[in-house]
Amino acid sequence: MSRCSRWNTLGLGSIVLLYGLWSGSAGSMAAPSDESTVVLTPLVTEGLQKPLFLTHAGEGQDRLYVLEQPGRIRLIKDGVLVSIPFLDLADRVLMDDSERGILGLAFHPDYRRNGRFFVNYTRRPDGATVVAEYRRGGSPDTASRDERVLLVILQPESNHNGGMVVFGPDGYLYIGTGDGGAWGDPGNRAQNLNELLGKILRIDVDHGDPYAIPSDNPFAKEGGRPEIYAVGMRNPWRFSFDSKTAELWVADVGQKKWEEVDLVTRGGNYGWRVMEGAHCYNPAVACPTVGLELPVMEYGHESGRCSIIGGYVYRGRALPALQGAYVSGDFCSGEVFAFRTSNEAGGGTGPRVLLKTGFRISSFGQDEAGELYVLDHGGGIFRLAPQR
């Protein structure tokens, strides 16, 4: 997740500073018609250990699922944290003070009927990445510990594990992998088409054993690993699909200067380690850029920023002024950003500070209604809401 080798956490007693919707950044942007201010309202402020992700299962109920880094999936039902974990994998998960743990969770699009869901974690004892399938248990509030392993990827270092898993509009499972860790991708794995590290992968979990390859994957026939969908990633910690346009927004954590957001398409090469953001990295000058895709948004490490945390294009109803904006944040500065591409009304080139929090933002989450949540690695979950 972070560019640093260790997690740092802040307590939940930090004061949230409220900013106007598009304030906090220089440059021109047409202001939305609704100038209301957004705030963070608490959902859960105690009882969670190092929350890393929040999602829903499409059940048509008020149920949210939260990953705890040590290896548990917790259930929030009707706004209340259930004491018994939905699934406890702590004995299988290798967690440390860096970036290992249970990192990703995706429910099958037909979960209500088939009870299938998928987890990405680093395993004991070697820290390899495991993508595995699980199923709902006898009660809707618990899952079976029976595991069907789909994919194992050895990790040369403890950091840059990626971890995101999400189903696309096409019904395929997308998997984010980091470059294997260390400094500067010393093995040049992100550009190696025979490596799964430093990529966005795409697999068909409804066919094959243990999975099938979508026929239109870039290297489905030859030229590279058939699971690869896009290349040139450093650590795509969080990514999501726009529920309206189906665009894939990937926030790729930078090295030492630049954080970036990419609009990822099939077969695209997003530059790492040749480039960091839109800037040459290796070599530092006159790097070969032909065939590389530039980010749609980037920012530098000023003002205590260090590690982008990807979020979602907002398509909810509670915050109309945010409609169509990509909401993301930074782990170190605790800022929440809003960004629009130049194709959106009032679009610009850089992120606007939406909120400044005292949190170590580990992830964003989304419920069935499209409303967004901010997760503090220190133990809290907060909903983006209008100021009343």
N, C-alpha and C positions, 0 to 999 in steps of 0.2 A: 504494500500500500504506500507507505511513505518512502521518501528517498533516503531516510536515515536508517541506521541499523537498529534503533531502539524506538519503542513507543514512549510517548510522554503523555500523561493524562492530567486533566484539570478536574477539580471537584465541581459538583453541580451548583455550588453556591455563587458561581460567577454571574454578574449582572449582564443581561442582554441589552445592548444598545440598539435603539430603533432608528432607522434611517428612512428617508423618503425613497420611493420605489426606484428612482433612477439616479439618486445622488451618489456621491463618493467617487466620481471619476471625471476626469477632464474629457473634453470632446463634445461634439454636438450629437444630440439624439432627440427626435421628436418625442415629447412626453406623452404617455398614455392619457386617454381622456379621464380615467379614474386615477386621481392622485392620492388614493388612500395609502396608508402605511401598513406593512405586514409585521406581524409579531410571531413569536413562538409561544405556543400554549403547551403545557406539559401533558404528556400522555402517561409515561411511566418515569418515575424519578428514583425508585429504589427497587432492589431485588434482582437487578441484572448485573452480570459480570462481563465487562468488555464487549458490549454489543457491537456487531460489525455489519449487520444487514437486516432489512425489514422488507417483507413482501406479503402478498395475499395469495390464496389458492383458487380464486375464482369461484368460491362456494356460494356467493349470493348472501353471505351473512357477515356480521361484524366480527371478523376473525382476522388477526394478523399474526405473522410468524417472524420471530426474531432469532438471528444467529448470535450465540455467545462464543467468543473466540476459543475458549477451552474445549468446545466440542458438543455443545448442546443447542437444540432448537427449542425455543420457548414459544408458548402460545399466549396471545393477548385476546381474550374473548369478552365482547361487550365492554371494552375499555379497561378490563382488569387483567393483570398478569396472573396466569394460572401457575400455581406453585409447582406442580409436577411437570417436568419437561415433556414436550411432544415427542422428542427423541434425544437420547443421551448417548453420544459416541465418544465421550471423553477418554475411554480406555483405548480407543483406536487412533485418536488424534494426537499428533505431536504439536504442542503449542510452546512457544517461547516468548521472550520479551521483544522479539523482532516481528516477523510478519507471518509466522506459521500459525496454523489453527484450522478451524472449520471456516471456510472463506466464501462459499457460494451455495445458493439454494434456488431451485427452480421447480415449480409445480407444472406437471403436464397440462397442456391446454384442456384435456378431458379429465382432469383430476376428480371432478365430482362423480364421475362414473367409474374410473379405473383405479383411483387412489395412488397413482404413481407420482413420485417426485425424485429429484436428482440433487446430489450434494457433491461439492468440491471441497476436499480437505487435504492437509498434509499428514501423512500417516506415521505412526510409530513403526520401527525406531529410526528410519532413515530419512524422513522428511519428504519422501516422494509425493507428488501430487496424485491423488486418486479422485476420479469422477465415478460415482456409483449411483445405482438406482435403489430406492427404497419404496415401501408401500405403506399406506394407511393401515392401522391396526384394527382390532375389533371395535374400538371406540373411535369416534371422529377426533377425540382429543389426544390420541396417542398413535404412534407409528410402530411398526415391526422393526426389530433390529436386523432382520435378515437382509443381507447385502448382495447385490449383483454388481460386480465391478465391471465398468465399461472401458476404462482407460487408466493407465498408470504412466506417469511421466517422471523420470528421475530428475532430481533437482541438484545441480552442482553446488549451490550455495543456499543459505537459509532465507535470503530475501528475494524479492521480485518473483513471487509465486503466482501473480495474477489472482485468479480465483473466481471470477464472475462466471455464472452460468445463467442463460436466459433463453427462453423459446422465442423464436422470431415469428413474424406473421405467416411465414411459410411452413410452420410446424416443426422446423428443425431446431436442434439444440446448439446454441452458440456458446463457446468456451473461450475465456481469455487466459492466455499464458504469458508470464513475464519472460525476460531474456535469460533467466537462470541465475541472476544475481551478480554480485561483486561490482566493480566500478568500470563503466565504459564498455560493457559487453565484451570481455576479453576474448571469448570464443567466437565472436561475430555470429552468434546463433540466430539473432533476429532476422538476418538476411540469408540464412542458410535454409534453402527449401527442403532439405532433408531432415531438418529439426522441427519439432513441434513447439519449441520454446520461442517466445517473442512473436506470437501469432494470435490471430483470431481463428478459431477452429469452428467447423460446422459439421454436425453428424446427424444421421437419421436414427432416432432411438426406437422407432416403431417397426423397423425391419432389420434383418441381419442378425448376426450372432458374434459379438454382443451389440453391434450396430451396423448400419449400412452407410455408404458414402453417397450423398446427393449427386446425381449425375452431372449437374452443372457446377460442381466445385471446380476451381481453376485447374487443379492437378488430379482430377478424378481418373484420368487415363494415364498420364505420365508427366514427368518434369519435376515432381516434388511429392511430398507426403500428401496423400489424397484428402486427409482431414482438413487441410489448410484452406481458409477462406480469404484471409488477408495477412500481410507480412509487415515487418518493420516496426514492431511494438517493443517498448521498453518494459512497461508494467501497466497494462490496461486494467487497473484495479476495479473500476466500475463503468458499466456501459448500459445503454438502454435503447429501445426502439421508440420512436415517436408514434403514439397510438393513432394519429391522424394521417401522417405521411408515410409511415413505415421506414423512415430514415434511421440508420444506426449511428447513434452518437457515442463515441468512445473517448473517454478522458484518459490520456496516457501520461503517467507520472514521469517528470523530467529528471535530468541528471543533476546539474548544479546551477543552471541558469534559467531554464524555460519549462513551463508547464503548458500542455497543449490539449486541444479538443479536436478530434477528427470526425468528419462524416465519412464513414467507412463503407466502401462498396466492394463487391466481389472482385477479387484479384488485385486489389490496390496494394501499393507499397508505401508505407507511411514513414519511411525514412531512417529510423533508428538502426544502426549507430552512425550512419553517415551524417544525419542531421539530428539536432535537438530542437524541437519546434520547427521554425522556419529558418534556422541558422545552422551553418556548418559545424560539425562536431569532430568527425574523424574522416578526412583531415580537417583541421581547423579553418582552413581557407581554401577557396577554389574547389570545393567538394563536388563530385559529379551528381547533379540533381535531375538529370533526364530520367523520366519514368517514376519519379517520386511525387507523392501527393502532399501538398502543404496543408497545415492545419487550418481550420476555419476560425479558430480562436487560440490565442496564446497569451501568457502573462509571465513576467519575470519575478525574481525572488526578492523584490522590494517589500518593505512593510511587514517583514516577518513571514512572508509566504514561502512555502517549500514543497508542497505536495498537493496536486489537484485531486479532489474527490468528485467523481462524476455523479450526475444526478439524472434528471428527467426533463423532457419538454413538457411544460405544464399544460394539461388539458382538462383540469378540474373546473369547478363552477364557483368556488368560494372566493377566488381572487381573479376577477375578470381582467384586471390590468396586467396580469402575468400570462394571459392566454398566448400560447405559442412561443414563450420564452424558455430557453434552456436554463435550468436552475442547477447550479453546482456549488462547490465550496473549496476551501483549502484546509488541510489538516492542521497546519501549524498556526496560521493566523486566525482561524476560527471564523473567517468571513464566509458569507453566503452570497453567491453571485447570480445575476440574471444576464443572459446574453441572447441577442437576436442576430441571425444572419442578415446580410444585406437584402435577402429576399423577403424578409418579414417587414411589416409596417414599422417604421421607426428604427430599422436595423442599423447596427453599427459594427465596429471592428474589434471592440474589446469588452471585457466583462464589466458590469456595473455592480457596485457593492449594494446588496439588498439589505443585509444585516451584518452586524458585528456581534459575535457571541464570545463567550469565554471558554468555548468548548474545543476539544480535539475532535473535530468532525471526522468520524470513521466511515460514514455512508449516508446516503439518502434512501428513503423508502417511499413506496407508493401504495395506496389502497385501491380498492375496486372502483371507487368514484373518481380516481385520478388526483386525489389530494396528496400532498407531499409531507414527508416527515424528515427531520434532521436527527441523526444519531450521534450522541456524544460517547466517545470511547470510555469515558469515566463512569457511565452507567445510566444515562438518561435518553429518553425519546421524546421529541417535541414536534408538534404539528405546526406547519405554516398556516397562519390564519389572518383574517383581516383585523385591523385594530378597530375596536368598537367605541 
